[in-house]
Every structure is written in C-alpha cells, then in structure tokens.
Amino acid sequence: MAKGYDISKLAAYVKTNADVILKDVVLGSVEGDSVANMRKQLGVKTKEKLNYLNVTPALQSGKDCGFNASGSTVFSDRDITVKTIKAQDEYCDRDLLGKFAESLVNIAAGKETLPFEAQIVDEVVKGIRKQVEKMVWQGDTTLGIDGLIKIADTGGDDAASTVKVSIAKGTDIYEAVKAVYLAIPEELLDKAFIGLSPANFRAFTQAMVEKNYFHYSGPQDANVNEFIFPGSNVKVKSIQGLSGVNDKIYASVWDNLVYGTDLLNDEEVVNAWYDPNTELFRYTIRFNAGVSTLFPDEVVLGTIAQA
C-alpha cells in the first residue's frame, strides 16, 4: 500500500517536462518566490567562493601627462555552502479503486499509467517550492542549512557585520518598520526592500489605513504583497518564507542575497518510473540548495523584543 496518492502518470509526464519541473523546483518561477528574485550562483556542489567582482575606478587630475593607474578590483572571498536535498514517494493506482476516480484507473497489463498527471505533479512542485522558500529564510536544522535570518542574526562574521536594530516590545509595527528603514545604508535606498512576515505585513497595511498616509485605502497597484514605505521608494514586502517569524524585520537588496545550486552538472535529478516488481509508481527529485549574502553590512535586521 502506498503512503499517499499524491501524484500520477509520472513516467510519461516527468520525462516530457523534466527540465521545466526542475527549473520550477530549484529556481522558483513565481514572482513572489524569494529565490526567483535572488542572485544565482550555479555549479555549486558543496562549498565555493561567491562569484562577485567589485570594480571601483578612482578619479584623478588630468592636467598633467603620464599614466597613473588607480582604483581597485576586488574579487569576493566569501563562501556559499549548499546541501543536497531530495523528495521521494511512491503511489499505487489501485488505491483509487472504489473511489470517485475508479473509472480512470487502467488495470490492463502493460499500460502503466496513472490519472491526473499534470495536476498532481504541479502540486508536488508547488509544495517543494514552498518548502524551499521557507528554507532560504528560516533554514532547516535537519538538512544542516542556515537561512538568511540565522546568517544575519547569529552567523559569526556575517552577524557581526549586519546592521542590527533593537525594537522594544509592543512597538507599533509602523514605527518598527520605520526604525529598520532609517537604518538602511543610503546607497541602497533606490533598490532596497524590507521583508515582513505575512502577519506583520497585514498589521502594517492596516496601520497605513489607520494613519491615512497618502489616503491609503487598498493595495498599491495590483500587488497585495508589497507597499511602498511612505516618503520613500523602498518596498515593504510580505515574505512567505518568514511566516511565523514575527519578531524579525529584514532589509537588504535582492542582488545582495545569493542562492546557490548546481544545475550545470548532474546533481539535480527529476526522475519517475514504474516499478513492475512492486507495481508502484515512484519518483525522486534531488537538488542542491544554499544561501549566503555578498555584503553582510548591506543587511539590516530588526529584532522586536518578546519580553
């Protein structure tokens, strides 16, 4: 008996759509996915240096002849570490016998197909992507992966360089977000975002209504997951990966957040097959994942006291 009937027609569907499924699982494909917005570093199997080159030219007087080289070219010496993750399950089409989909079960020998292929594979992909979204922010102790919050809060040298903002317990959410906004380095203000848990974001938008800032009465544009902080162009965003993390407010720029994976080699696998010995359909999805930041001092972490 299979553990749960959650997928179907895997053998045919996955073979045809493996590349699309892999991209959706590993890199994210929805605008709200944090991974889709981050800088990517591909080809990471375990641990590598971050691929970043910072060139700073220097202006000098041009009134005299001659050549005087100046400026700096610095390669990043920071690391990114990834772990290998997998998802596996198995399914029996005969579990549907006696159920509403009984007519879709193909019992004929040699015709190993299952119903609902596209719909259920899509749900599997969404489920994995949702877990990856949470992992990049909150980490996963079982997998040994540190998320962005831990890296900024207690992650050794990274945490020491992070701009920390202490917020008193009971502080109005608008004032809490404002404190984080005021701590963002000036050079980042044109592209920075402030990330909130969905619960804090809801409270923040309601605070905007109560304060009647800019006569706010609904979401700006059509995006109900972000709001431009009054008097600035910094976006306050609802981050699904921060769900339940109501004591933290995170600010940075997307290009400063790096998501590492492989993709260039053979670490990523999407495979499904019918096992004639067990008469079960089985699938494996395996990929590498990990996060880091290029410049910890371009991260602002607000902590709301809980006691």
N, C-alpha and C positions, 0 to 999 in steps of 0.2 A: 504494500500500500504506500503510495507516495505521500510526502509530507504535506503537500497542499497543491491544489490545482490553480496555478497562477500564470501559466504560460501555455502556448500552443503552437503547433505547426512549426516548431523551432527549426527543424532540419532544413526545410526549404526557405523559410523566411530569413533566417540569420545568414545563410550562405549568400543570399542575394543582397542583403543590406548590411553586411558586416562592417564596412567602412563607415557608413552613416551612423550605425549604432555605436561604434567605438568613439567616434567624434562626439556624439551626444553625451556619452558616459564620461569620457575623460576630460573634455574641454568645455562642456556646457554649451547649450545652444539657445538659451532663453535670455532675454535682456536682463532679467532680474538675477540671473546666476552671477555670483561674485566671480567665479572662475572665468566666465566669459569676458569680464572686464579687466582682468589682471594681465600683467606682462607674463609671457610664457617662456620657459626655458625647456627645450626639448632635448632628448637624448640622454636624460639623467637616469642612470641605472641604480646608483646608491647615493653617492655624495660627489658634488662637483663645485667648482668655483662659479659664482654668478657671472653671467656674460654681460658685463657692463663696462663701457668706456666713457670716461668723463674728460672732455677736452675743454680747457679754459684758455682762450687766447688772451694776451696782455697787450694793451695799447701803449705805445711809446712815441716819443717825439720823432717826427720825420724830417726835421730841418737839416740834419746832417747826413752825409753819405755814409755808406758802410752797411754791414749786416749784423744785427744783434738779435739772436734767437731768444725768445722769451715765451712765457706761457707754460702750461703744464698739460700732460696727457697721462691720465691715471686709469689703470685697469682695476676693476673691483677685486678685492682679496677676500670677499665674504663667501660663505658656503651656503649651499642648499642641499638638504638631505631628503630623499624620498624613501618610502616603504612600498613594498609590493602588496597589493590588496586583491582579493578575489571574492566573487559571489558565485555560488553553485546551488543548484537544486535539481530535483527530478520529479517527473509527472507521469501519471498513468491516465490515458484517455478513458479507460473503463470506469474510472471514478464517476464519470458523467452518466453512466447507465442508470436509468430510473430517475434521472433529473430532467430539468426542462430542456437541456441540450442533447438529450439522448439521440435524437434523430441525426445529429451532426457527427456522431461517433462512427468512424469507419472501422468495422470489425474484420473486413476482408483481409486475408493473409497477404502480405507483401505490399500493403498500402498503408505504410506507417506515417499517417498524418494526423494532426490534432486540430480541433476547431479554434477559432478566434485568434489566429496567429498575430495579425498586426496589432490588434487592440491590446493584447496582454503583454506582448513584447514591449510595446510603448509604455505600459505601466511599470514594467520592470526597469526600463531605462530611467523613467521619471523618479522611481524610488531610489535608485542608486545615486542619481544626480542630487537628489535632496540630501542624502547622507553625506555626499562629498561637500556640498555647500556648508553643512554643519561642521564637518571635519576641518575645513580650512580655517574656520573661525575659532571653534572650541577644541579642536584636536580630538584625538582618540587614544586614550591610555592603553587600551588593549592592543592597538596596532603600533603603538610607540610613536605616534605622530603628534607633534606640538602644533597647535593652532595659533593664529595671529594674536589672539588675546594673551595667551600664555607667553608668547615670544616677547610681546611688548611689556608684560607685567612682571614676569619673573625669569625671563630668558637670558640671564647672565649679562654679557656686554650689551646685548640689544636692549634689555630693560634699563640698563644704566644710562643709555643714551636717549631713551624715549622721553618725550616731554610729558611729565606727569601732572595731572590736575586733580587735586583733592576737593571733593564736593560734600558738604555737610548733609547728614541725613535729613530728609524732609524738604530739601531744596526744591523749589518749583522747577519743573522739567525745562521750562523755557530758560530760566536762569542757569540751569546746569549745562544746557546746550550752549548758551552764550559764553559761559566760562571756557568751554572747550574751544569754541570759535575764536575767542580772543587770544588763545594760546597757540593757534596755528601760525607757523612762520610766514611772514609777509610774502615771501617769494612763491608760496604755494597757493595763495588765496584765489588766483584765477582759475585753478583746476582742482581745488580740494573738495572733499566730501566729508560729511560727518555721518557715521553709521550708528543707528539705534536698533535695539530690539524692536520687534513689531509692537509689543505692548507700550514701550516708551514712545514709539513714533505716534501711536494713536493718541497718547496723552499729550504729546507735543502739538499735534494738529488741533486738538481741542483747545489747548492753551492759546493757539493763534486765533481761534474763533472768539474766545472769551476776551482777549486783549484787543480784538478787532483791528489787528495790524493789517494795513492795506485793505481794510474792509473784507478780510478773508472770509469766504463762506463755503468753500469747497476746494477740492484738489486743483492745483495749478495744472494747466494743460489737461491732458487726459490721464496722467500718471498718478495713481493714488498712492504710490510708494515713495514719493520724494516731494520735498518742499524747499524752496529757496529761502534761506535764512534772511529775515527782514533786514534791509540795509546792506545786503551783500550779494554776491553771486555764488556763494557756497551752497551746495545742495545738501540738505538733511535727508538721509535715505533710511528706509526701513530695510534692514538686512535679515533675511530669513535665517541665515546661519547663526545669528545672535539670539534666536528665540530662547527665552528663559534666562538670558544673561542681562538682567535688568539693572545691574549695578555698574555696568561699563558703558562708556561712550567712546567710540573710536574714530579718529580723524586722520586722514592722510590723502594721498593722491593714488589713483589706481596704478599708475606706472611704477610706483614705489613698491607695490606688492607683487611678488613673483611666485608663480605656480609652476612647479617642476614636474615633469613626467618623461616618459621615454618616447614613444611614437616613431622614432627614427630607426629603431631596431626591431626586436621581436619580443619585447617584454609584454606588450599589450596583446591580449587574445580575446576574441569573441568566438566561441565555438559551441555548437549544439549538434547532438547526434541521437539517433535511435539505437538503443542497446537491445538487440534481439534476444540476448540471454536473459535479461530481466523484463523485457517488454516495456521498458520505461524510456521516456524522453529525458535527456539530461543536457544541462548547459553549464558552461564556465565562462565567466567574464573576469579577466585579470588585467590589472594595470598598475603602474607606479604613480604615486602622488606625494607631494610635499609642498610646503610653503616657506617663504622667507621674505625679508624686506631688504631692499638695497641700502637704504639710509634710515637707520633707526631714529635718528634725530629729526626725521620728517614724519614721525608718527606722534600723535597726541592721544594719550589715553586718560580719559576722565574716569575716576572711581567714586561712586556715590556711597558714602558710608552707610553701613547697615545697622550700626549700633552706636 
